[in-house]
């Protein structure tokens, strides 16, 4: 039995709605990968201020690369998943759970626009190992396969 246009559209609509929690979960996983990499290896930026480097040394913090971890509170508060939907376009994200974290994220994004971007390996892992299988499963369920 071949699905008609209405059934396909209904399956797409249902899939778009059901994918929101999956994208929220993927955002949490992606943030975990990203935070671990930034804290352990940085993201390609280096500290240049001698006084800030001296302060970090005094506090026994890494100075080899920018890791956006002075107190660590930004990473702790960066834990609020969400999802938006416009038509069939669904987006998952993770934001700050309080104003201090939101401000730190905004400030760091203005200084380092690339800091919260997954690298290719992280992106492939999230897409191939998590998103694709779950999206296919939901769509197949909704289309009746």
GUBANU-40993 format. One record per residue: residue in three letters; x, y, z of N, C-alpha, C in turn. Coordinates in steps of 0.02 Angstrom, whole numbers, padded with zeros to 5 digits, always signed. Example, Ala and Ser with C-alpha at 12.3 -4.5 7.8 and 13.67 -1.06 7.14 Angstrom:
% GUBANU-40993
ALA+00660-00284+00390+00615-00225+00390+00660-00165+00390/SER+00642-00112+00354+00684-00053+00357+00645+00002+00394/
% end
This chain:
% GUBANU-40993
UNK+00042-00059+00000+00000+00000+00000+00045+00062+00000/UNK+00033+00104-00047+00074+00164-00055+00042+00222-00016/UNK+00084+00259+00021+00059+00316+00060+00040+00373+00012/UNK-00017+00405+00027-00036+00463-00014-00004+00526+00014/UNK-00012+00581-00021+00019+00644-00002-00002+00666+00068/UNK-00066+00657+00085-00090+00677+00151-00055+00637+00205/UNK-00048+00571+00196-00016+00529+00246+00058+00548+00255/UNK+00091+00562+00199+00161+00582+00203+00167+00649+00240/UNK+00124+00696+00223+00126+00762+00256+00112+00755+00331/UNK+00063+00713+00348+00047+00701+00418+00107+00669+00454/UNK+00139+00622+00421+00198+00589+00451+00255+00639+00460/UNK+00264+00683+00412+00316+00734+00419+00301+00781+00476/UNK+00239+00803+00482+00219+00848+00536+00228+00815+00604/UNK+00206+00753+00610+00212+00716+00672+00286+00705+00690/UNK+00326+00688+00639+00398+00678+00650+00431+00742+00673/UNK+00414+00798+00641+00444+00863+00661+00428+00878+00734/UNK+00368+00862+00755+00349+00875+00825+00385+00827+00873/UNK+00387+00764+00855+00418+00714+00898+00494+00719+00901/UNK+00523+00753+00853+00596+00758+00851+00623+00810+00901/UNK+00580+00854+00924+00603+00908+00970+00639+00881+01031/UNK+00612+00832+01068+00650+00807+01126+00715+00772+01108/UNK+00716+00742+01048+00777+00710+01026+00831+00763+01012/UNK+00811+00818+00980+00859+00871+00967+00882+00904+01032/UNK+00839+00908+01081+00859+00936+01146+00911+00890+01178/UNK+00899+00825+01175+00947+00777+01202+01013+00780+01164/UNK+01010+00786+01098+01070+00792+01058+01109+00855+01075/UNK+01073+00909+01090+01106+00972+01109+01144+00963+01175/UNK+01115+00927+01222+01149+00914+01285+01211+00872+01274/UNK+01205+00820+01233+01263+00779+01217+01317+00819+01181/UNK+01297+00860+01133+01344+00901+01095+01380+00950+01141/UNK+01343+00981+01186+01374+01028+01233+01424+00992+01277/UNK+01410+00931+01298+01457+00892+01338+01522+00879+01300/UNK+01516+00859+01236+01575+00847+01195+01615+00912+01187/UNK+01579+00965+01172+01610+01030+01160+01645+01056+01223/UNK+01611+01053+01279+01640+01078+01342+01702+01038+01361/UNK+01699+00973+01354+01757+00931+01370+01817+00949+01326/UNK+01805+00958+01261+01860+00977+01216+01888+01045+01232/UNK+01845+01094+01243+01869+01162+01257+01909+01163+01322/UNK+01883+01131+01373+01918+01132+01437+01984+01095+01435/UNK+01989+01043+01394+02050+01002+01392+02100+01024+01338/UNK+02075+01053+01283+02119+01069+01227+02110+01140+01200/UNK+02058+01175+01222+02045+01241+01194+02009+01236+01128/UNK+02006+01292+01093+01972+01294+01028+02012+01336+00978/UNK+02077+01337+00986+02120+01370+00938+02141+01441+00956/UNK+02120+01465+01012+02139+01532+01034+02189+01527+01091/UNK+02229+01581+01099+02280+01583+01151+02274+01647+01191/UNK+02291+01643+01255+02290+01703+01297+02348+01748+01275/UNK+02335+01813+01272+02387+01861+01251+02404+01911+01306/UNK+02359+01922+01352+02372+01971+01405+02420+01942+01457/UNK+02476+01974+01465+02526+01950+01513+02498+01950+01584/UNK+02460+02000+01601+02433+02003+01669+02382+01948+01681/UNK+02341+01932+01630+02292+01878+01638+02328+01810+01641/UNK+02380+01802+01601+02419+01740+01603+02450+01731+01672/UNK+02476+01786+01700+02505+01783+01768+02452+01765+01819/UNK+02393+01793+01813+02338+01778+01859+02319+01704+01854/UNK+02314+01679+01794+02296+01608+01785+02351+01563+01813/UNK+02414+01581+01803+02469+01542+01831+02464+01541+01907/UNK+02450+01599+01936+02445+01605+02009+02389+01560+02036/UNK+02336+01553+01998+02279+01511+02019+02286+01439+01995/UNK+02344+01423+01966+02358+01355+01943+02310+01333+01887/UNK+02292+01379+01843+02247+01365+01787+02288+01359+01723/UNK+02265+01320+01674+02302+01312+01611+02311+01380+01576/UNK+02369+01387+01544+02383+01449+01507+02400+01435+01434/UNK+02404+01372+01414+02425+01353+01347+02373+01372+01294/UNK+02310+01377+01314+02255+01390+01267+02197+01420+01306/UNK+02153+01454+01268+02092+01481+01298+02044+01423+01308/UNK+02022+01415+01371+01973+01362+01385+01910+01388+01419/UNK+01905+01453+01426+01845+01485+01454+01826+01455+01521/UNK+01876+01436+01559+01864+01407+01625+01906+01442+01678/UNK+01880+01496+01704+01914+01528+01760+01883+01502+01825/UNK+01817+01507+01829+01782+01480+01888+01745+01415+01871/UNK+01729+01405+01807+01692+01345+01786+01616+01353+01791/UNK+01593+01411+01816+01521+01419+01825+01483+01424+01759/UNK+01515+01449+01706+01480+01453+01642+01460+01383+01619/UNK+01506+01335+01624+01491+01268+01602+01437+01234+01645/UNK+01437+01249+01709+01386+01220+01753+01316+01246+01738/UNK+01312+01311+01723+01247+01341+01709+01224+01334+01637/UNK+01268+01310+01594+01253+01301+01523+01221+01233+01514/UNK+01158+01228+01536+01127+01161+01540+01053+01160+01525/UNK+01026+01213+01496+00954+01217+01485+00937+01201+01412/UNK+00914+01139+01398+00898+01122+01328+00832+01151+01306/UNK+00827+01162+01242+00766+01187+01213+00761+01168+01140/UNK+00703+01179+01110+00694+01165+01039+00642+01214+01011/UNK+00651+01232+00949+00603+01274+00914+00583+01238+00849/UNK+00524+01257+00825+00500+01228+00763+00466+01281+00722/UNK+00486+01285+00658+00453+01328+00609+00437+01283+00549/UNK+00375+01265+00542+00357+01218+00489+00390+01151+00503/UNK+00427+01126+00454+00462+01063+00463+00534+01073+00486/UNK+00554+01134+00495+00622+01149+00518+00622+01151+00594/UNK+00662+01105+00623+00665+01098+00696+00738+01110+00717/UNK+00747+01147+00770+00814+01164+00794+00818+01149+00869/UNK+00871+01114+00889+00884+01102+00959+00941+01146+00982/UNK+00940+01165+01045+00992+01209+01071+00999+01198+01146/UNK+01051+01225+01174+01060+01224+01246+01084+01293+01267/UNK+01052+01321+01317+01068+01388+01340+01082+01391+01414/UNK+01092+01451+01436+01106+01462+01507+01044+01457+01549/UNK+01052+01430+01609+00995+01421+01654+00984+01481+01699/UNK+01030+01529+01699+01022+01589+01740+01052+01648+01703/UNK+01038+01708+01728+01061+01769+01694+01137+01773+01691/UNK+01171+01753+01743+01245+01756+01744+01273+01712+01688/UNK+01248+01652+01681+01272+01607+01628+01255+01635+01560/UNK+01194+01659+01551+01174+01688+01486+01220+01746+01467/UNK+01237+01788+01516+01282+01844+01502+01352+01820+01484/UNK+01377+01769+01519+01443+01742+01504+01444+01711+01434/UNK+01392+01673+01417+01389+01644+01351+01387+01697+01297/UNK+01346+01749+01307+01340+01804+01259+01407+01840+01252/UNK+01440+01854+01308+01504+01889+01308+01558+01847+01272/UNK+01562+01783+01289+01611+01740+01257+01597+01732+01182/UNK+01534+01730+01163+01515+01725+01092+01536+01788+01055/UNK+01532+01846+01088+01552+01908+01055+01628+01911+01047/UNK+01665+01882+01093+01739+01882+01088+01764+01825+01044/UNK+01733+01768+01049+01754+01708+01013+01694+01677+00977/UNK+01674+01704+00920+01613+01680+00886+01611+01604+00874/UNK+01669+01573+00869+01671+01502+00852+01674+01456+00913/UNK+01676+01484+00973+01689+01442+01032+01637+01387+01043/UNK+01575+01399+01024+01523+01349+01038+01504+01307+00977/UNK+01550+01303+00929+01538+01263+00869+01572+01195+00876/UNK+01535+01143+00858+01563+01076+00858+01616+01070+00804/UNK+01667+01030+00817+01714+01015+00763+01683+00959+00721/UNK+01715+00942+00665+01686+00893+00619+01675+00825+00651/UNK+01722+00803+00691+01716+00738+00724+01656+00737+00772/UNK+01648+00790+00812+01592+00794+00859+01526+00797+00821/UNK+01524+00838+00768+01464+00845+00728+01444+00778+00697/UNK+01493+00743+00667+01478+00678+00637+01453+00628+00688/UNK+01483+00628+00747+01462+00583+00800+01389+00595+00819/UNK+01371+00657+00831+01302+00673+00850+01253+00655+00794/UNK+01270+00672+00733+01224+00658+00677+01219+00583+00663/UNK+01276+00551+00655+01275+00481+00632+01255+00431+00686/UNK+01276+00443+00747+01264+00395+00800+01200+00408+00839/UNK+01175+00470+00837+01117+00485+00878+01058+00510+00837/UNK+01068+00564+00800+01011+00595+00765+00982+00551+00710/UNK+01023+00531+00663+00998+00495+00605+00959+00432+00624/UNK+00985+00388+00666+00945+00329+00683+00879+00345+00717/UNK+00879+00394+00761+00817+00413+00796+00766+00445+00750/UNK+00789+00488+00705+00743+00521+00658+00713+00469+00611/UNK+00753+00424+00586+00728+00372+00541+00676+00328+00577/UNK+00691+00310+00638+00644+00269+00677+00577+00305+00687/UNK+00579+00368+00705+00517+00406+00715+00479+00413+00649/UNK+00514+00431+00596+00480+00439+00531+00448+00373+00509/UNK+00486+00318+00514+00458+00253+00494+00396+00236+00535/UNK+00398+00251+00599+00339+00238+00642+00280+00280+00618/UNK+00292+00343+00603+00238+00388+00584+00211+00375+00514/UNK+00252+00348+00471+00228+00333+00403+00198+00263+00400/UNK+00208+00224+00454+00179+00158+00458+00222+00103+00429/UNK+00288+00114+00429+00333+00062+00402+00359+00018+00457/
% end
